[in-house]
Amino acid sequence: MTHHIVVTDHDFPDLSVETAALDGADVDLRGESARTPEAVIEAAEGADGLLVQYAEITPAVFEALPDLQAVGRYGIGVDSVDLDAATAHGVQVVNVPDYCIEEVPTHALALLLACIRKVPAYDRTIRDGTWDWTDGKPIHRLTGATLGVVGFGKLPRRLLELVAGFDLDVLVYDPYVDAGEIEAVGAEKVDLDDLLARAKYVSVHAPLTEETHHLLDAAAFERMREDAILVNTARGALVDVDALVDAVESEEIAGAGLDVLPEEPPDPTPPSDHEAIVYTPHVAWYSETSMETMRRTVAEDVLGILRGEPARNPVNDPDGGE
């Protein structure tokens, strides 16, 4: 039996990794450029498997593709896939939860250090012909400061390992993790208000849900310290970016490092050119190793499901549907 797997959309140079992962299987693999539900429906007619990077997979997609058995999301987050609709239609959704455990925490730390040490600002002034160490004043020491972590999955836990040598006091906000588990790694479980009031540096790692949308909003920035720096490598909509820009420009907080934004690419680019805000283009996940692992893993998982094998990285329970 030939399986029809459609890559709805991607920005990879080619599909050589997927082709190699599916080598030897009776698979028709097609790459498309479909990001809207309407385009996905048209491009994926007859598909029993989808590999999805940015496309929105809505209830209408599941209704229109009756042969669909599996949806593989390139990456960790699955907020672009309607999981309730997938479950109701008996479609297994999978992701790749472990592919960038080294990359994202490393990038979060890089953004934090860039903000603390004013690296981008110094680079710009030197390129403009100025050589003056005072251009970045004030710079404060990281060692011994208080770090607040919002969300406590695998990525922030690895971040704490990376910053262990800085002798930080660590606060964790995650209502779904027991205090004992947090205390076991030398951190303190707190509520969000307490974290925002006490932490000099805040790193965001929560998933995007209805509950966490704009978790960091204008009221949150009002509660933060004036010398606080916010880093977000999770999902753009966790942060109200307009409110963040206002907070930085009014010196309500000291700065921010953003790898993700609610709209990507943003319009305008960047949302603010304030020198205390450092941007990267949703690249925290990336290394050559992590990208190859992500693509191979999700392609193999979708193929396995189509062959009747259990999902390696299930996100939903399609047996709970109809």
N, C-alpha and C positions, 0 to 999 in steps of 0.2 A: 504494500500500500504506500502510495506516495503522499508524503506530508507537505503541506503548503505553508511555509513560514514567510511572513512579510515583515521586513524592517520598515516600520512606518516612516521613520525619519532618523537622520543621524548627521553628525558633522565630522565623522571619521574620514580619512583619506580614501578608504575603500572598505570592502567587507571581507577582506582576506582572513581576518581572525575568525569570523563566524563561519566562513567557508571551510576553513581547516578544522574547526570544532565539529562540524557536521559531516566531515569527509567520511565516505563509506556508507552513509545513511541514504535512504531513498527520500530525498528532500528536494523540493523546489524552493529555493531561496531567492526572494526578490527584494531589492532595495527601492524604496519610494521616498518622496519628499512631502509627506502628508502630516500636517500638524493639527489641523482642525478636525473635529469629529466628522464633518461632511467629507473632507478629503480622505480621511482614514477609511470611511465606509466605501467610498468609490475605489480606493487603491487596494483594499484588502478583501475584495469579494472572493469567496471560496476559501479563504485562509482558515486553517485550524490552529495556527500559532502566530502570535505577534511579538516582535521585539520593538520596544518603545523607548525613545530617548526623551523627547519634549512633547510629543503629541498628547492631546487630551482624549482619554478613553472614557466616554460618557455612557449613560444608559442607552442612548440611541445607537451607539456602536454595537453594543451587545445584542440589541434587538435586531439590528440589520445583518449581523454575521452569525447565523445559526450554527455554522460548523465550528465556531471558535471553541477551543478547549483550553488554551493556555495563553497568558499574557506575561511576558518577561520585561521587567522595567530595568533599563540600564541605570544602576545606581542603588542607593539606599532608600530614598524617599519614594513613596508611591501616592502622593497627594494628587497627582494628575490622573490617576485611575480610580473610577468609582467602584470601590470594593464591594459595597452592598449590591450593586447591579451585577458585578461579576459573580458573586456568590449566588444570587438569585437565578442566574443563568447557568450555574454549574461550571463556571470557568475558573480555573486555578490561576492565581496571580503569584508571581515570584519576583524577588529582587536579588540584590547582591549585597548582603549586609556587612561583609568583612573585607571587602577588596581594598579599602583605603584607610585602614586603621592606623597606619603609619603616616600617611600623607596629610590627612585633615588636621590632626593635632599638631603636626609640625608646622603646617601653614598658619594655624591659629596662633602658635607661639611666634612665628615670624612676623605676623601682623602686629601682635602686641609689642614685640621688641622694636619694630619699625616706628610705631607710635610713641613709645616711651623715649627712644633715643633720637627721635625726629629725623630719621634717616632720609625719607623723601624730601623733607623741607631743606635739609642741608644739600642734598644733591641738586635741587632746583637752584638754590642760591649760588652754588659753585658754577653751574652751567651758565648762570647769568653774569658770571664774572666776579663774584664776591667770595672772599675767603675770610670768614669771620665766625669764630666759634660761638659768639654771643647771639647769633641769629636764631639759635634754637632754644634760648632760655625761656622758661626754666625746664631743666631736666632733673627728674627725681630717680632715686635708686629703686630698682626692682626688688632686690634682696630684702626679705623681712616684711614685705607688704602683704596686703590681704587680697586674695583672688576669690572672686565669686563665680561659680559654675552653675549655669542654668541648664538642667537636664543632666542625667548621670548614667548614660549608656556606655558602650565600649570606647567611643572616641574621647569623651572627657576624662575617662579613667586613664587612658593612655597619656593624655595631656598632663595629668597630675604626675605621672612617672617622668615625663620629660622635664618638668619644672622642679623636680624634687631638690635639686641642688641650690635653688634660690631661697630655701627656708621660708616658704610662704605660709601664712595662715590661710586655710582654704575653707570656704563656705559653699555648701551645695544646696540648691533648691531643686527638688524633684519629689513631688507628692506621692509618687509610685514606688519609691525605693525606701526601705526601712532605714531608720537611723543607725542601727547596729552595723549594717552593711557599709554605710558611709563612714562611720567612725572607725571601722576596721582599716581604712586606708588613711587614717589620720586627719580626716576632714570633719566638719560640723554640719549637721543638717539644720537648715533654717527655713523660714518662710521667705517669700519673695521680697516682701517689704524690708525685712531685716537684712537680707543680702544686699539689696540696693543701697540701704543706708550705710552699711559698713564696708563694702568692698571698694577698693581703689580701682581694681581691674575686674571686668565682668566679661566672661566668655560664654557665648550662647550656643547650646548644642541640643535644644529640644526639637522634637518633631513638630511639623506644622499640622495642627488640627483646628477645629472650631474653637476649642478652648484656648489654644496658644496663639491664635491670630492676633497680631498687634499686642502681644504680651508685654513688649517694651514700648510704651506709648508716652505721651506728654506727661501724664501723671507719674509714670515711672522715672522719667528723667528729672522731674522735680524732686524726687526722693533721693536721687543719687548724689554723691559727693561732687563738689566743684572740680576736684582733681581726678575724677573718674574717667576711665577709658573703656569703651565698649567694643568688643570684637564679636563679629557674627560670621561663622562659617557654616551655618546650618541651613535655614530657609529665609529668604528675603522678607516674607510677610510676617515673620515673628516680630519684626521691628517696624514701627511707624516711622518711615524714613524722613518724611516731612517734619515730624516732631523732633527727630534726632538732629536734623540739620539746624532747626531753630535752636535746639539746646546747645549745640556746639557754637553756632554763630553768636549766641547771646552769652557765651561762656558759663552756661549752666552746668556743663560738663566739659572735660578737657579735650576729648577727641574720640575718634572711632576708627576701627579697621574693619572694612566691609568686603567680604568676598561674594556675598549674595545680596540681591536686591529684589523687591517685589516684581519689578518689570525688568526683563533682561533681553536685549540691552536696554538701559534706561533712556528715557527721553525727557529732558536733555541729558547728555553725557558730559561730565558726571552730574549727579543731582545738585552738587555744590562743589565749587572749586576751593573751598576753605582748606588751608594747608594742614589743618589738624585732622582731616579725614583722609584716610588711606584706602584706596580701592584696589581690588584685583578682580578679574573677570570670571568669577565662579570657577576657579581653578584649583581650589584646595584639595579636591579629590585626585588630582592628576599627578601621575608619574608614568613613564613608559610601562613600568611593571604593573601598576594598578590598573591602567587602561586595558592592557592585554588580559589581565585576570578577570576584570569585570565583563568584558565582551565574551570571552570564552565560557565563563561560568554560566551566564544567563542563557546563552545559546544551547549549551549542553543540558541545562535544566529544562528548558522548554521542549527540546527533543525527547528527553526522558519521559516527560509527562505524556506527550503524544504517543509514546510507545507503551504507556500503561504503567510506568514506574512512579513511585512516590516522589513528590517534589522535594528537592534538597533544601530550598529556602522558601517555604510557603509563607504567604502573607495573609491569606484568607482560608476559609474552610468551605470549599464548594459543595461538600456533602451536606452542609447546613442549608443549602438552597433548596430549590424545588426538586 
